[in-house]
Amino acid sequence: MVSKKNKTKAISIAVEPETAEKLLYIASQDQRTLSSYVRLFLVDNVSAYEKKHGEIKLPSDKPDKPRLITRKK
C-alpha cells in the first residue's frame, strides 16, 4: 500500500527453495539483507529495461491538476 511518493510498497513472491537459498547467499556476499538485495536487483533491472526501451511513463507521473478553491457563502 502506497500513500505518498517515496514510500515503499510490499510485494510477495514465491520462488523455489533453491533459488531463495542462492539469493540469500548472493545477498550475504554483498553484505545485504535478502530484501535489500532483491530491491536493488529489481531497480537495476527496471533501469536496464528503460535504457534499452526508453523511460516508462506511469499515470502517477502526471502533474496534479490545480484545485479550484471556492468560498462557502
PyMOL Python script that loads the backbone (N, CA, C, O; Angstrom):
from pymol import cmd

cmd.read_pdbstr("""\
ATOM      1  N   MET A   1       0.851  -1.168   0.000  1.00  0.00           N
ATOM      2  CA  MET A   1       0.000   0.000   0.000  1.00  0.00           C
ATOM      3  C   MET A   1       0.900   1.236   0.000  1.00  0.00           C
ATOM      4  O   MET A   1       1.798   1.364   0.832  1.00  0.00           O
ATOM      5  N   VAL A   2       0.647   2.139  -0.941  1.00  0.00           N
ATOM      6  CA  VAL A   2       1.452   3.338  -1.048  1.00  0.00           C
ATOM      7  C   VAL A   2       0.540   4.539  -0.860  1.00  0.00           C
ATOM      8  O   VAL A   2      -0.459   4.670  -1.568  1.00  0.00           O
ATOM      9  N   SER A   3       0.862   5.411   0.073  1.00  0.00           N
ATOM     10  CA  SER A   3       0.020   6.573   0.299  1.00  0.00           C
ATOM     11  C   SER A   3       0.651   7.856  -0.209  1.00  0.00           C
ATOM     12  O   SER A   3      -0.068   8.791  -0.560  1.00  0.00           O
ATOM     13  N   LYS A   4       1.954   7.928  -0.259  1.00  0.00           N
ATOM     14  CA  LYS A   4       2.652   9.123  -0.723  1.00  0.00           C
ATOM     15  C   LYS A   4       3.864   8.705  -1.525  1.00  0.00           C
ATOM     16  O   LYS A   4       4.319   7.564  -1.444  1.00  0.00           O
ATOM     17  N   LYS A   5       4.391   9.661  -2.317  1.00  0.00           N
ATOM     18  CA  LYS A   5       5.604   9.363  -3.074  1.00  0.00           C
ATOM     19  C   LYS A   5       6.749   9.025  -2.132  1.00  0.00           C
ATOM     20  O   LYS A   5       6.772   9.454  -0.978  1.00  0.00           O
ATOM     21  N   ASN A   6       7.698   8.248  -2.645  1.00  0.00           N
ATOM     22  CA  ASN A   6       8.903   7.836  -1.929  1.00  0.00           C
ATOM     23  C   ASN A   6       8.631   6.868  -0.781  1.00  0.00           C
ATOM     24  O   ASN A   6       9.509   6.636   0.050  1.00  0.00           O
ATOM     25  N   LYS A   7       7.447   6.310  -0.724  1.00  0.00           N
ATOM     26  CA  LYS A   7       7.156   5.247   0.228  1.00  0.00           C
ATOM     27  C   LYS A   7       7.387   3.937  -0.503  1.00  0.00           C
ATOM     28  O   LYS A   7       7.372   3.907  -1.734  1.00  0.00           O
ATOM     29  N   THR A   8       7.594   2.881   0.214  1.00  0.00           N
ATOM     30  CA  THR A   8       7.779   1.588  -0.421  1.00  0.00           C
ATOM     31  C   THR A   8       6.461   0.821  -0.434  1.00  0.00           C
ATOM     32  O   THR A   8       5.555   1.095   0.354  1.00  0.00           O
ATOM     33  N   LYS A   9       6.375  -0.133  -1.336  1.00  0.00           N
ATOM     34  CA  LYS A   9       5.201  -0.987  -1.433  1.00  0.00           C
ATOM     35  C   LYS A   9       5.660  -2.420  -1.248  1.00  0.00           C
ATOM     36  O   LYS A   9       6.594  -2.863  -1.916  1.00  0.00           O
ATOM     37  N   ALA A  10       5.030  -3.131  -0.371  1.00  0.00           N
ATOM     38  CA  ALA A  10       5.383  -4.530  -0.130  1.00  0.00           C
ATOM     39  C   ALA A  10       4.747  -5.400  -1.203  1.00  0.00           C
ATOM     40  O   ALA A  10       3.572  -5.245  -1.534  1.00  0.00           O
ATOM     41  N   ILE A  11       5.545  -6.318  -1.741  1.00  0.00           N
ATOM     42  CA  ILE A  11       5.030  -7.313  -2.670  1.00  0.00           C
ATOM     43  C   ILE A  11       5.488  -8.675  -2.184  1.00  0.00           C
ATOM     44  O   ILE A  11       6.503  -8.791  -1.497  1.00  0.00           O
ATOM     45  N   SER A  12       4.752  -9.682  -2.536  1.00  0.00           N
ATOM     46  CA  SER A  12       5.093 -11.029  -2.117  1.00  0.00           C
ATOM     47  C   SER A  12       5.311 -11.879  -3.357  1.00  0.00           C
ATOM     48  O   SER A  12       4.512 -11.830  -4.293  1.00  0.00           O
ATOM     49  N   ILE A  13       6.390 -12.662  -3.372  1.00  0.00           N
ATOM     50  CA  ILE A  13       6.654 -13.545  -4.495  1.00  0.00           C
ATOM     51  C   ILE A  13       6.961 -14.939  -3.967  1.00  0.00           C
ATOM     52  O   ILE A  13       7.407 -15.105  -2.831  1.00  0.00           O
ATOM     53  N   ALA A  14       6.717 -15.922  -4.796  1.00  0.00           N
ATOM     54  CA  ALA A  14       7.047 -17.299  -4.441  1.00  0.00           C
ATOM     55  C   ALA A  14       8.181 -17.763  -5.346  1.00  0.00           C
ATOM     56  O   ALA A  14       8.102 -17.624  -6.566  1.00  0.00           O
ATOM     57  N   VAL A  15       9.227 -18.309  -4.754  1.00  0.00           N
ATOM     58  CA  VAL A  15      10.350 -18.851  -5.514  1.00  0.00           C
ATOM     59  C   VAL A  15      10.677 -20.234  -4.975  1.00  0.00           C
ATOM     60  O   VAL A  15      10.318 -20.578  -3.849  1.00  0.00           O
ATOM     61  N   GLU A  16      11.353 -21.007  -5.781  1.00  0.00           N
ATOM     62  CA  GLU A  16      11.762 -22.328  -5.353  1.00  0.00           C
ATOM     63  C   GLU A  16      12.763 -22.191  -4.197  1.00  0.00           C
ATOM     64  O   GLU A  16      13.512 -21.215  -4.147  1.00  0.00           O
ATOM     65  N   PRO A  17      12.784 -23.147  -3.278  1.00  0.00           N
ATOM     66  CA  PRO A  17      13.704 -23.081  -2.136  1.00  0.00           C
ATOM     67  C   PRO A  17      15.164 -22.910  -2.563  1.00  0.00           C
ATOM     68  O   PRO A  17      15.905 -22.161  -1.926  1.00  0.00           O
ATOM     69  N   GLU A  18      15.583 -23.582  -3.618  1.00  0.00           N
ATOM     70  CA  GLU A  18      16.969 -23.464  -4.084  1.00  0.00           C
ATOM     71  C   GLU A  18      17.276 -22.037  -4.534  1.00  0.00           C
ATOM     72  O   GLU A  18      18.353 -21.510  -4.255  1.00  0.00           O
ATOM     73  N   THR A  19      16.325 -21.419  -5.230  1.00  0.00           N
ATOM     74  CA  THR A  19      16.515 -20.031  -5.673  1.00  0.00           C
ATOM     75  C   THR A  19      16.609 -19.103  -4.469  1.00  0.00           C
ATOM     76  O   THR A  19      17.449 -18.203  -4.448  1.00  0.00           O
ATOM     77  N   ALA A  20      15.764 -19.308  -3.472  1.00  0.00           N
ATOM     78  CA  ALA A  20      15.804 -18.482  -2.267  1.00  0.00           C
ATOM     79  C   ALA A  20      17.149 -18.611  -1.563  1.00  0.00           C
ATOM     80  O   ALA A  20      17.719 -17.615  -1.117  1.00  0.00           O
ATOM     81  N   GLU A  21      17.651 -19.829  -1.463  1.00  0.00           N
ATOM     82  CA  GLU A  21      18.956 -20.037  -0.823  1.00  0.00           C
ATOM     83  C   GLU A  21      20.073 -19.345  -1.597  1.00  0.00           C
ATOM     84  O   GLU A  21      20.974 -18.752  -1.003  1.00  0.00           O
ATOM     85  N   LYS A  22      20.010 -19.424  -2.917  1.00  0.00           N
ATOM     86  CA  LYS A  22      21.034 -18.774  -3.735  1.00  0.00           C
ATOM     87  C   LYS A  22      20.961 -17.254  -3.609  1.00  0.00           C
ATOM     88  O   LYS A  22      21.989 -16.578  -3.563  1.00  0.00           O
ATOM     89  N   LEU A  23      19.746 -16.722  -3.552  1.00  0.00           N
ATOM     90  CA  LEU A  23      19.595 -15.278  -3.362  1.00  0.00           C
ATOM     91  C   LEU A  23      20.141 -14.848  -2.005  1.00  0.00           C
ATOM     92  O   LEU A  23      20.807 -13.818  -1.898  1.00  0.00           O
ATOM     93  N   LEU A  24      19.861 -15.632  -0.973  1.00  0.00           N
ATOM     94  CA  LEU A  24      20.412 -15.333   0.358  1.00  0.00           C
ATOM     95  C   LEU A  24      21.941 -15.350   0.332  1.00  0.00           C
ATOM     96  O   LEU A  24      22.586 -14.507   0.954  1.00  0.00           O
ATOM     97  N   TYR A  25      22.508 -16.303  -0.382  1.00  0.00           N
ATOM     98  CA  TYR A  25      23.962 -16.389  -0.492  1.00  0.00           C
ATOM     99  C   TYR A  25      24.519 -15.131  -1.170  1.00  0.00           C
ATOM    100  O   TYR A  25      25.457 -14.510  -0.671  1.00  0.00           O
ATOM    101  N   ILE A  26      23.931 -14.769  -2.308  1.00  0.00           N
ATOM    102  CA  ILE A  26      24.405 -13.584  -3.042  1.00  0.00           C
ATOM    103  C   ILE A  26      24.267 -12.341  -2.176  1.00  0.00           C
ATOM    104  O   ILE A  26      25.182 -11.518  -2.124  1.00  0.00           O
ATOM    105  N   ALA A  27      23.128 -12.194  -1.492  1.00  0.00           N
ATOM    106  CA  ALA A  27      22.907 -11.036  -0.627  1.00  0.00           C
ATOM    107  C   ALA A  27      23.954 -10.963   0.472  1.00  0.00           C
ATOM    108  O   ALA A  27      24.476  -9.889   0.769  1.00  0.00           O
ATOM    109  N   SER A  28      24.262 -12.102   1.073  1.00  0.00           N
ATOM    110  CA  SER A  28      25.251 -12.105   2.161  1.00  0.00           C
ATOM    111  C   SER A  28      26.645 -11.758   1.639  1.00  0.00           C
ATOM    112  O   SER A  28      27.427 -11.127   2.350  1.00  0.00           O
ATOM    113  N   GLN A  29      26.964 -12.159   0.415  1.00  0.00           N
ATOM    114  CA  GLN A  29      28.257 -11.815  -0.173  1.00  0.00           C
ATOM    115  C   GLN A  29      28.386 -10.308  -0.383  1.00  0.00           C
ATOM    116  O   GLN A  29      29.485  -9.754  -0.365  1.00  0.00           O
ATOM    117  N   ASP A  30      27.242  -9.660  -0.581  1.00  0.00           N
ATOM    118  CA  ASP A  30      27.211  -8.208  -0.775  1.00  0.00           C
ATOM    119  C   ASP A  30      26.893  -7.479   0.532  1.00  0.00           C
ATOM    120  O   ASP A  30      26.677  -6.267   0.537  1.00  0.00           O
ATOM    121  N   GLN A  31      26.865  -8.222   1.637  1.00  0.00           N
ATOM    122  CA  GLN A  31      26.559  -7.692   2.972  1.00  0.00           C
ATOM    123  C   GLN A  31      25.226  -6.940   2.984  1.00  0.00           C
ATOM    124  O   GLN A  31      25.119  -5.833   3.512  1.00  0.00           O
ATOM    125  N   ARG A  32      24.222  -7.571   2.391  1.00  0.00           N
ATOM    126  CA  ARG A  32      22.877  -7.002   2.348  1.00  0.00           C
ATOM    127  C   ARG A  32      21.889  -8.012   2.905  1.00  0.00           C
ATOM    128  O   ARG A  32      22.167  -9.209   2.979  1.00  0.00           O
ATOM    129  N   THR A  33      20.731  -7.499   3.295  1.00  0.00           N
ATOM    130  CA  THR A  33      19.637  -8.403   3.634  1.00  0.00           C
ATOM    131  C   THR A  33      19.050  -8.917   2.323  1.00  0.00           C
ATOM    132  O   THR A  33      19.273  -8.338   1.260  1.00  0.00           O
ATOM    133  N   LEU A  34      18.309  -9.993   2.412  1.00  0.00           N
ATOM    134  CA  LEU A  34      17.662 -10.531   1.214  1.00  0.00           C
ATOM    135  C   LEU A  34      16.731  -9.481   0.607  1.00  0.00           C
ATOM    136  O   LEU A  34      16.697  -9.295  -0.609  1.00  0.00           O
ATOM    137  N   SER A  35      15.992  -8.812   1.456  1.00  0.00           N
ATOM    138  CA  SER A  35      15.052  -7.799   0.986  1.00  0.00           C
ATOM    139  C   SER A  35      15.769  -6.667   0.244  1.00  0.00           C
ATOM    140  O   SER A  35      15.344  -6.265  -0.839  1.00  0.00           O
ATOM    141  N   SER A  36      16.852  -6.156   0.826  1.00  0.00           N
ATOM    142  CA  SER A  36      17.557  -5.049   0.168  1.00  0.00           C
ATOM    143  C   SER A  36      18.241  -5.507  -1.113  1.00  0.00           C
ATOM    144  O   SER A  36      18.342  -4.736  -2.067  1.00  0.00           O
ATOM    145  N   TYR A  37      18.714  -6.762  -1.149  1.00  0.00           N
ATOM    146  CA  TYR A  37      19.331  -7.271  -2.370  1.00  0.00           C
ATOM    147  C   TYR A  37      18.293  -7.409  -3.489  1.00  0.00           C
ATOM    148  O   TYR A  37      18.541  -7.000  -4.623  1.00  0.00           O
ATOM    149  N   VAL A  38      17.149  -7.978  -3.170  1.00  0.00           N
ATOM    150  CA  VAL A  38      16.100  -8.149  -4.189  1.00  0.00           C
ATOM    151  C   VAL A  38      15.618  -6.788  -4.674  1.00  0.00           C
ATOM    152  O   VAL A  38      15.387  -6.608  -5.870  1.00  0.00           O
ATOM    153  N   ARG A  39      15.461  -5.819  -3.756  1.00  0.00           N
ATOM    154  CA  ARG A  39      15.048  -4.467  -4.144  1.00  0.00           C
ATOM    155  C   ARG A  39      16.059  -3.866  -5.114  1.00  0.00           C
ATOM    156  O   ARG A  39      15.669  -3.296  -6.133  1.00  0.00           O
ATOM    157  N   LEU A  40      17.346  -3.982  -4.815  1.00  0.00           N
ATOM    158  CA  LEU A  40      18.399  -3.466  -5.690  1.00  0.00           C
ATOM    159  C   LEU A  40      18.373  -4.181  -7.041  1.00  0.00           C
ATOM    160  O   LEU A  40      18.505  -3.542  -8.085  1.00  0.00           O
ATOM    161  N   PHE A  41      18.206  -5.491  -7.022  1.00  0.00           N
ATOM    162  CA  PHE A  41      18.130  -6.284  -8.242  1.00  0.00           C
ATOM    163  C   PHE A  41      16.983  -5.803  -9.131  1.00  0.00           C
ATOM    164  O   PHE A  41      17.153  -5.644 -10.340  1.00  0.00           O
ATOM    165  N   LEU A  42      15.824  -5.574  -8.532  1.00  0.00           N
ATOM    166  CA  LEU A  42      14.668  -5.122  -9.305  1.00  0.00           C
ATOM    167  C   LEU A  42      14.875  -3.723  -9.873  1.00  0.00           C
ATOM    168  O   LEU A  42      14.553  -3.468 -11.033  1.00  0.00           O
ATOM    169  N   VAL A  43      15.407  -2.824  -9.068  1.00  0.00           N
ATOM    170  CA  VAL A  43      15.671  -1.458  -9.539  1.00  0.00           C
ATOM    171  C   VAL A  43      16.673  -1.476 -10.690  1.00  0.00           C
ATOM    172  O   VAL A  43      16.485  -0.778 -11.686  1.00  0.00           O
ATOM    173  N   ASP A  44      17.732  -2.267 -10.561  1.00  0.00           N
ATOM    174  CA  ASP A  44      18.728  -2.373 -11.630  1.00  0.00           C
ATOM    175  C   ASP A  44      18.118  -2.914 -12.915  1.00  0.00           C
ATOM    176  O   ASP A  44      18.466  -2.457 -14.004  1.00  0.00           O
ATOM    177  N   ASN A  45      17.216  -3.879 -12.802  1.00  0.00           N
ATOM    178  CA  ASN A  45      16.597  -4.455 -13.991  1.00  0.00           C
ATOM    179  C   ASN A  45      15.609  -3.499 -14.645  1.00  0.00           C
ATOM    180  O   ASN A  45      15.515  -3.469 -15.872  1.00  0.00           O
ATOM    181  N   VAL A  46      14.883  -2.730 -13.876  1.00  0.00           N
ATOM    182  CA  VAL A  46      13.999  -1.716 -14.449  1.00  0.00           C
ATOM    183  C   VAL A  46      14.842  -0.671 -15.181  1.00  0.00           C
ATOM    184  O   VAL A  46      14.494  -0.245 -16.282  1.00  0.00           O
ATOM    185  N   SER A  47      15.940  -0.266 -14.568  1.00  0.00           N
ATOM    186  CA  SER A  47      16.836   0.708 -15.183  1.00  0.00           C
ATOM    187  C   SER A  47      17.398   0.185 -16.514  1.00  0.00           C
ATOM    188  O   SER A  47      17.445   0.918 -17.502  1.00  0.00           O
ATOM    189  N   ALA A  48      17.819  -1.073 -16.532  1.00  0.00           N
ATOM    190  CA  ALA A  48      18.346  -1.676 -17.765  1.00  0.00           C
ATOM    191  C   ALA A  48      17.264  -1.740 -18.836  1.00  0.00           C
ATOM    192  O   ALA A  48      17.540  -1.497 -20.011  1.00  0.00           O
ATOM    193  N   TYR A  49      16.047  -2.063 -18.444  1.00  0.00           N
ATOM    194  CA  TYR A  49      14.930  -2.115 -19.391  1.00  0.00           C
ATOM    195  C   TYR A  49      14.698  -0.739 -20.002  1.00  0.00           C
ATOM    196  O   TYR A  49      14.523  -0.607 -21.213  1.00  0.00           O
ATOM    197  N   GLU A  50      14.699   0.297 -19.140  1.00  0.00           N
ATOM    198  CA  GLU A  50      14.455   1.654 -19.624  1.00  0.00           C
ATOM    199  C   GLU A  50      15.585   2.144 -20.520  1.00  0.00           C
ATOM    200  O   GLU A  50      15.329   2.894 -21.462  1.00  0.00           O
ATOM    201  N   LYS A  51      16.812   1.750 -20.260  1.00  0.00           N
ATOM    202  CA  LYS A  51      17.920   2.119 -21.142  1.00  0.00           C
ATOM    203  C   LYS A  51      17.712   1.535 -22.526  1.00  0.00           C
ATOM    204  O   LYS A  51      18.008   2.182 -23.530  1.00  0.00           O
ATOM    205  N   LYS A  52      17.207   0.318 -22.580  1.00  0.00           N
ATOM    206  CA  LYS A  52      17.013  -0.370 -23.851  1.00  0.00           C
ATOM    207  C   LYS A  52      15.747   0.089 -24.577  1.00  0.00           C
ATOM    208  O   LYS A  52      15.749   0.231 -25.800  1.00  0.00           O
ATOM    209  N   HIS A  53      14.666   0.321 -23.824  1.00  0.00           N
ATOM    210  CA  HIS A  53      13.359   0.574 -24.430  1.00  0.00           C
ATOM    211  C   HIS A  53      12.830   1.984 -24.220  1.00  0.00           C
ATOM    212  O   HIS A  53      11.786   2.329 -24.774  1.00  0.00           O
ATOM    213  N   GLY A  54      13.511   2.803 -23.445  1.00  0.00           N
ATOM    214  CA  GLY A  54      13.031   4.148 -23.141  1.00  0.00           C
ATOM    215  C   GLY A  54      12.324   4.195 -21.798  1.00  0.00           C
ATOM    216  O   GLY A  54      11.898   3.175 -21.256  1.00  0.00           O
ATOM    217  N   GLU A  55      12.213   5.397 -21.285  1.00  0.00           N
ATOM    218  CA  GLU A  55      11.626   5.592 -19.961  1.00  0.00           C
ATOM    219  C   GLU A  55      10.174   5.129 -19.938  1.00  0.00           C
ATOM    220  O   GLU A  55       9.416   5.369 -20.878  1.00  0.00           O
ATOM    221  N   ILE A  56       9.807   4.473 -18.868  1.00  0.00           N
ATOM    222  CA  ILE A  56       8.435   4.024 -18.677  1.00  0.00           C
ATOM    223  C   ILE A  56       7.654   5.182 -18.064  1.00  0.00           C
ATOM    224  O   ILE A  56       8.002   5.674 -16.990  1.00  0.00           O
ATOM    225  N   LYS A  57       6.617   5.607 -18.737  1.00  0.00           N
ATOM    226  CA  LYS A  57       5.772   6.690 -18.226  1.00  0.00           C
ATOM    227  C   LYS A  57       4.621   6.074 -17.449  1.00  0.00           C
ATOM    228  O   LYS A  57       3.893   5.229 -17.969  1.00  0.00           O
ATOM    229  N   LEU A  58       4.464   6.491 -16.224  1.00  0.00           N
ATOM    230  CA  LEU A  58       3.401   5.985 -15.365  1.00  0.00           C
ATOM    231  C   LEU A  58       2.291   7.019 -15.243  1.00  0.00           C
ATOM    232  O   LEU A  58       2.561   8.219 -15.288  1.00  0.00           O
ATOM    233  N   PRO A  59       1.053   6.576 -15.090  1.00  0.00           N
ATOM    234  CA  PRO A  59      -0.040   7.542 -14.901  1.00  0.00           C
ATOM    235  C   PRO A  59       0.207   8.450 -13.698  1.00  0.00           C
ATOM    236  O   PRO A  59      -0.229   9.601 -13.690  1.00  0.00           O
ATOM    237  N   SER A  60       0.900   7.943 -12.689  1.00  0.00           N
ATOM    238  CA  SER A  60       1.173   8.747 -11.487  1.00  0.00           C
ATOM    239  C   SER A  60       2.227   9.823 -11.740  1.00  0.00           C
ATOM    240  O   SER A  60       2.442  10.681 -10.883  1.00  0.00           O
ATOM    241  N   ASP A  61       2.896   9.795 -12.913  1.00  0.00           N
ATOM    242  CA  ASP A  61       3.892  10.813 -13.236  1.00  0.00           C
ATOM    243  C   ASP A  61       3.270  12.116 -13.720  1.00  0.00           C
ATOM    244  O   ASP A  61       3.955  13.130 -13.852  1.00  0.00           O
ATOM    245  N   LYS A  62       1.955  12.082 -13.987  1.00  0.00           N
ATOM    246  CA  LYS A  62       1.287  13.285 -14.459  1.00  0.00           C
ATOM    247  C   LYS A  62       1.220  14.294 -13.320  1.00  0.00           C
ATOM    248  O   LYS A  62       0.998  13.917 -12.169  1.00  0.00           O
ATOM    249  N   PRO A  63       1.412  15.574 -13.632  1.00  0.00           N
ATOM    250  CA  PRO A  63       1.310  16.580 -12.558  1.00  0.00           C
ATOM    251  C   PRO A  63      -0.125  16.648 -12.031  1.00  0.00           C
ATOM    252  O   PRO A  63      -1.087  16.413 -12.763  1.00  0.00           O
ATOM    253  N   ASP A  64      -0.239  16.971 -10.763  1.00  0.00           N
ATOM    254  CA  ASP A  64      -1.563  17.111 -10.170  1.00  0.00           C
ATOM    255  C   ASP A  64      -2.293  18.276 -10.806  1.00  0.00           C
ATOM    256  O   ASP A  64      -1.700  19.308 -11.119  1.00  0.00           O
ATOM    257  N   LYS A  65      -3.590  18.094 -10.991  1.00  0.00           N
ATOM    258  CA  LYS A  65      -4.398  19.188 -11.521  1.00  0.00           C
ATOM    259  C   LYS A  65      -4.576  20.218 -10.420  1.00  0.00           C
ATOM    260  O   LYS A  65      -4.768  19.863  -9.257  1.00  0.00           O
ATOM    261  N   PRO A  66      -4.514  21.512 -10.787  1.00  0.00           N
ATOM    262  CA  PRO A  66      -4.739  22.518  -9.742  1.00  0.00           C
ATOM    263  C   PRO A  66      -6.184  22.450  -9.248  1.00  0.00           C
ATOM    264  O   PRO A  66      -7.120  22.265 -10.026  1.00  0.00           O
ATOM    265  N   ARG A  67      -6.333  22.602  -7.960  1.00  0.00           N
ATOM    266  CA  ARG A  67      -7.666  22.587  -7.372  1.00  0.00           C
ATOM    267  C   ARG A  67      -8.264  23.976  -7.401  1.00  0.00           C
ATOM    268  O   ARG A  67      -7.573  24.968  -7.165  1.00  0.00           O
ATOM    269  N   LEU A  68      -9.534  24.041  -7.687  1.00  0.00           N
ATOM    270  CA  LEU A  68     -10.230  25.323  -7.601  1.00  0.00           C
ATOM    271  C   LEU A  68     -10.682  25.520  -6.161  1.00  0.00           C
ATOM    272  O   LEU A  68     -11.319  24.652  -5.564  1.00  0.00           O
ATOM    273  N   ILE A  69     -10.347  26.647  -5.638  1.00  0.00           N
ATOM    274  CA  ILE A  69     -10.737  26.938  -4.255  1.00  0.00           C
ATOM    275  C   ILE A  69     -11.937  27.868  -4.308  1.00  0.00           C
ATOM    276  O   ILE A  69     -11.870  28.962  -4.868  1.00  0.00           O
ATOM    277  N   THR A  70     -13.008  27.428  -3.730  1.00  0.00           N
ATOM    278  CA  THR A  70     -14.219  28.267  -3.720  1.00  0.00           C
ATOM    279  C   THR A  70     -14.558  28.611  -2.293  1.00  0.00           C
ATOM    280  O   THR A  70     -14.274  27.858  -1.361  1.00  0.00           O
ATOM    281  N   ARG A  71     -15.169  29.757  -2.145  1.00  0.00           N
ATOM    282  CA  ARG A  71     -15.580  30.200  -0.821  1.00  0.00           C
ATOM    283  C   ARG A  71     -17.008  29.777  -0.568  1.00  0.00           C
ATOM    284  O   ARG A  71     -17.870  29.869  -1.441  1.00  0.00           O
ATOM    285  N   LYS A  72     -17.238  29.313   0.639  1.00  0.00           N
ATOM    286  CA  LYS A  72     -18.619  28.983   1.021  1.00  0.00           C
ATOM    287  C   LYS A  72     -19.307  30.245   1.464  1.00  0.00           C
ATOM    288  O   LYS A  72     -18.720  31.083   2.149  1.00  0.00           O
ATOM    289  N   LYS A  73     -20.556  30.377   1.070  1.00  0.00           N
ATOM    290  CA  LYS A  73     -21.319  31.572   1.466  1.00  0.00           C
ATOM    291  C   LYS A  73     -22.285  31.251   2.562  1.00  0.00           C
ATOM    292  O   LYS A  73     -23.011  32.131   3.023  1.00  0.00           O
TER     293      LYS A  73
END
""", "prot")
cmd.dss("prot")
cmd.show_as("cartoon", "prot")
cmd.util.cbc("prot")
cmd.orient("prot")
